[in-house]
Amino acid sequence: MRIGFIGMGIMGKPMACNLVKAGYEVLVSNRHMEACDGPVKAGAKAATYKEIAQTCDIVMTMLPDSPQVKDVMLGSGEVAANMHAGQVFIDCSSISPVASKEIAKALEEKGVDMLDAPVSGGEPKAIDGTLSFMVGGRQDLFEKYKPVLSAMGASVVRCGDVGAGNTTKLANQVIVAANIAAVAEGFMLAKKAGVDPEMVFNAIRGGLAGSTVMDAKGPMMIANNTKPGFKIALHIKDLKNALETAHEVGSPLPITVQTMEMMQTLKADGLGQCDHSALAKYYEKVGSATIYD
């Protein structure tokens, strides 16, 4: 099975490498082709969008947002125009469910099937192949291509038809953002009250307040480590899609709105490329104190 993977960013590179490790023939492409060097060294082959579209059984994308996926597939990238019946498109990008459905409709006219399969886990889990996939699409397609996704993830769950994967991802991003903000808020309360946030972390992580988010992001806040596993700017993009979707379906997201404003403040302060755990910097700014020593 030949897989074409478009988008060699912070997530796409390790995901493509894990497909190679799993024994698949992998063609990789990117707007700036030098980004393909790592996967090529791992055993992938650099290719053009057209070559991927015409010769691969599966075309996969891992791109920043809806406009980029639509441009690659339906716009200047002309990937859909060069695909043919019998192929499948699997989009691992986190985009609007509306955009997923639009792309799926255009591909259906060519006899090309689609799964939307956004991921959670960030760069560390992309590297070690333990991402969580949230998949939208027909059950038979999901079953057929689940082994491909399992080569990159520890959890692969079908959530419904096309668009359901990205709806699930938006819910995930809302919950993650609120969790990060809550961890930072609690740590700042402790610090201002004279209690070491690291002691608080160790004391509560095994109780009801404990979470995967706290375990991953709490130590980063305490160590003042803002190296991006998932950037604030990208989380802003996801929350924007969540808010737009919520407005369309009439779902209230008041906590998301507040968290979005915190992230926008940090972006304006030049921290958009920092890890989303840098939400702690918002509390440090308004609290006039640091969580770290």
Stockholm file with secondary structure:
# STOCKHOLM 1.0

chainA/1-293         MRIGFIGMGIMGKPMACNLVKAGYEVLVSNRHMEACDGPVKAGAKAATYKEIAQTCDIVMTMLPDSPQVKDVMLGSGEVAANMHAGQVFIDCSSISPVASKEIAKALEEKGVDMLDAPVSGGEPKAIDGTLSFMVGGRQDLFEKYKPVLSAMGASVVRCGDVGAGNTTKLANQVIVAANIAAVAEGFMLAKKAGVDPEMVFNAIRGGLAGSTVMDAKGPMMIANNTKPGFKIALHIKDLKNALETAHEVGSPLPITVQTMEMMQTLKADGLGQCDHSALAKYYEKVGSATIYD
#=GR chainA/1-293 SS CEEEEECCSTTHHHHHHHHHHTTCEEEEECSSGGGGHHHHHHTCEECCHHHHHHHCSEEEECCSSHHHHHHHHHSTTCTGGGCCTTCEEEECSCCCHHHHHHHHHHHHTTTCEEEECCEESHHHHHHHTCEEEEEESCHHHHHHHHHHHHTTEEEEEEEESTTHHHHHHHHHHHHHHHHHHHHHHHHHHHHHTTCCHHHHHHHHTTSTTCCHHHHHHHHHHHHTCCCCSSBHHHHHHHHHHHHHHHHHHTCCCHHHHHHHHHHHHHHHTTCTTSBGGGGHHHHHHHHTSCSCC
#=GC SS_cons         CEEEEECCSTTHHHHHHHHHHTTCEEEEECSSGGGGHHHHHHTCEECCHHHHHHHCSEEEECCSSHHHHHHHHHSTTCTGGGCCTTCEEEECSCCCHHHHHHHHHHHHTTTCEEEECCEESHHHHHHHTCEEEEEESCHHHHHHHHHHHHTTEEEEEEEESTTHHHHHHHHHHHHHHHHHHHHHHHHHHHHHTTCCHHHHHHHHTTSTTCCHHHHHHHHHHHHTCCCCSSBHHHHHHHHHHHHHHHHHHTCCCHHHHHHHHHHHHHHHTTCTTSBGGGGHHHHHHHHTSCSCC
//
